[in-house]
Amino acid sequence: MKATGRGSPPSASKGAVTLLVDALRTLGLDGEIALGGRWVTLRGECCAVYVAQAATGGYFTWCDDPAERSVEAYRDPREAIVAGLRRATRNGGAIDARTSRLGAQRPEND
């Protein structure tokens, strides 16, 4: 791509493929992508799930369920997405088979 000095750089464009967007696609999920691919909103079974890329690296996830509103930090975007969706299910274990296949780990703050 030729740089012209005007407009947004490719990484900031609306259709940019970030690690977060790539993880979403790898998992075969659809979500609302915002902030140049650094923020994803997914619809969980019980509530909306948010995953955001931190400016310092890593990913944060939380959901709208009053009982599950704590923010969790992860190093890998797939882990953050899967953990957020797990928290947004009624029984908390509906996607455990997928998480073990993806190698999801506990939150960093545990």
C-alpha positions in Angstrom: 0.0 0.0 0.0 1.3 3.4 -0.9 1.5 6.0 1.9 0.0 9.4 0.8 0.4 11.2 4.1 -3.4 11.7 4.4 -6.1 9.7 6.2 -5.7 7.0 8.8 -2.9 4.4 8.6 -4.0 0.9 7.6 -3.8 -0.4 11.2 -6.4 2.2 12.3 -8.8 1.6 9.5 -12.3 0.2 10.2 -11.5 -3.1 8.6 -8.1 -3.7 10.2 -7.3 -7.2 11.2 -6.0 -7.1 14.7 -5.1 -10.1 16.9 -8.5 -9.7 18.6 -10.4 -9.8 15.3 -8.2 -12.7 14.1 -9.0 -14.6 17.3 -12.7 -13.9 16.8 -12.6 -15.3 13.2 -10.5 -18.3 14.3 -13.2 -19.2 16.8 -15.8 -18.9 14.1 -17.7 -16.2 16.0 -19.5 -13.0 14.9 -19.4 -9.9 17.0 -19.5 -6.1 16.7 -16.0 -4.8 16.1 -15.1 -1.2 17.1 -12.1 1.0 17.7 -10.1 -0.3 14.8 -10.5 -3.9 15.9 -9.4 -3.3 19.5 -12.9 -3.7 21.0 -15.4 -6.6 20.4 -18.9 -7.0 21.7 -20.4 -10.5 21.6 -23.8 -11.7 22.6 -23.6 -14.4 25.2 -26.4 -16.6 26.4 -27.4 -14.3 29.2 -25.8 -11.0 28.5 -23.4 -9.0 26.3 -19.7 -9.8 26.5 -17.0 -7.1 25.9 -13.4 -7.8 25.1 -11.0 -5.0 24.7 -7.3 -4.8 23.8 -5.3 -2.9 26.5 -2.9 -0.2 25.4 -0.1 -1.9 27.3 -0.8 -5.3 25.8 -3.1 -8.0 26.9 -6.9 -8.2 26.8 -9.7 -7.4 29.2 -13.1 -9.1 29.3 -16.4 -8.4 31.2 -20.1 -8.9 30.7 -23.4 -7.1 31.6 -24.6 -9.7 34.0 -24.7 -8.1 37.5 -23.2 -11.2 39.1 -20.3 -11.4 36.6 -19.3 -7.7 36.1 -15.8 -8.1 37.3 -13.1 -7.4 34.8 -10.6 -10.2 34.0 -7.2 -9.8 32.3 -5.8 -12.2 29.8 -2.6 -12.3 27.7 -4.2 -14.1 24.7 -7.3 -12.7 22.8 -8.8 -16.2 22.3 -8.6 -16.9 26.1 -10.3 -13.6 26.8 -13.1 -14.3 24.3 -13.8 -17.8 25.5 -13.7 -16.8 29.2 -16.1 -14.0 28.6 -18.5 -16.2 26.8 -18.2 -18.8 29.5 -19.2 -16.2 32.1 -22.2 -15.2 30.0 -23.7 -18.7 29.9 -26.4 -19.8 32.3 -24.4 -22.8 33.7 -20.9 -21.5 33.1 -19.8 -24.7 31.5 -21.5 -24.8 28.1 -18.3 -24.1 26.2 -15.8 -25.9 28.4 -15.0 -28.5 25.7 -13.9 -25.6 23.4 -11.8 -23.9 26.1 -9.8 -27.1 26.8 -9.2 -27.5 23.1 -8.0 -23.9 22.8 -5.9 -24.2 25.9 -7.6 -21.3 27.8 -6.0 -20.5 31.1 -7.1 -18.8 34.3 -7.2 -15.0 34.4 -3.8 -13.3 35.1 -5.1 -11.9 38.4 -5.7 -15.3 40.0 
